Amino acid sequence: MEIKSKQYGSLNDAFEYGDVQIWYAKPDAPFGLKFGLASAKVGNCVPDINDLSKSHILLGSISMGERSMEDVFTSFQGECWSPYGEARELIRSRGLGHTSMSVGDLIVRDGKVLMVDSRGFTELGDV
């Protein structure tokens, strides 16, 4: 039996709106980006913090409240925020190819760009 789920129209159907931006890597992002900052440096594909839209797509803005970066990462795993495919159309409408937050994705918080790295998060700089 297939479970029908209401599709999200925006990220804020799943998360409270706030000033923390969630940027997912474009499907055609350079391969090195998917392995973390060290590989991105070798492949000369470190995201341009002055123009994140070159390599990433803004998924939306959320409120983190008191949650840690690790909690946000966990919250953005597909099985947590889209267990029945609720985000499928939202992801597709943004031209993205992945629901779960992954290495190479970005969070902009308090004016700082943080990249999901192979182990935790790495600050790339200030916007």
Long-range contacts (C-beta under 8 A, 24 or more apart in sequence): 3-84, 5-84, 5-85, 5-86, 6-86, 7-86, 7-87, 7-88, 7-89, 7-90, 8-82, 8-86, 8-87, 8-89, 8-90, 9-90, 10-60, 10-90, 11-59, 11-60, 11-61, 11-62, 11-90, 12-60, 12-61, 12-62, 13-86, 13-90, 14-81, 14-82, 14-86, 14-87, 15-60, 15-62, 15-63, 15-75, 15-81, 16-62, 16-63, 16-65, 17-61, 17-62, 17-63, 18-61, 18-62, 18-63, 18-64, 18-65, 19-61, 19-63, 20-61, 20-62, 20-63, 20-64, 20-72, 20-107, 20-108, 20-109, 21-58, 21-60, 21-61, 21-106, 21-107, 21-108, 21-109, 22-58, 22-59, 22-60, 22-61, 22-62, 22-76, 22-101, 22-105, 22-106, 22-107, 23-52, 23-56, 23-57, 23-58, 23-59, 23-105, 23-106, 23-107, 23-108, 24-56, 24-57, 24-59, 24-94, 24-96, 24-98, 24-101, 24-102, 24-105, 25-55, 25-56, 25-102, 25-104, 25-105, 25-106, 26-55, 26-56, 26-57, 26-95, 26-96, 27-95, 27-96, 27-97, 27-98, 29-55, 29-56, 29-104, 30-55, 33-103, 33-104, 34-102, 34-103, 34-104, 35-103, 35-104, 35-118, 36-103, 36-104, 36-115, 36-117, 36-118, 36-119, 36-122, 37-115, 37-117, 37-122, 37-124, 38-118, 40-104, 46-124, 47-106, 47-113, 47-115, 47-124, 49-113, 49-124, 49-125, 49-126, 49-127, 50-127, 52-106, 52-108, 52-113, 52-127, 56-105, 56-106, 57-94, 57-95, 57-96, 59-90, 59-94, 59-96, 64-109, 69-107, 69-109, 69-114, 69-120, 69-121, 70-120, 72-101, 72-107, 73-101, 73-116, 73-121, 76-100, 76-101, 77-101
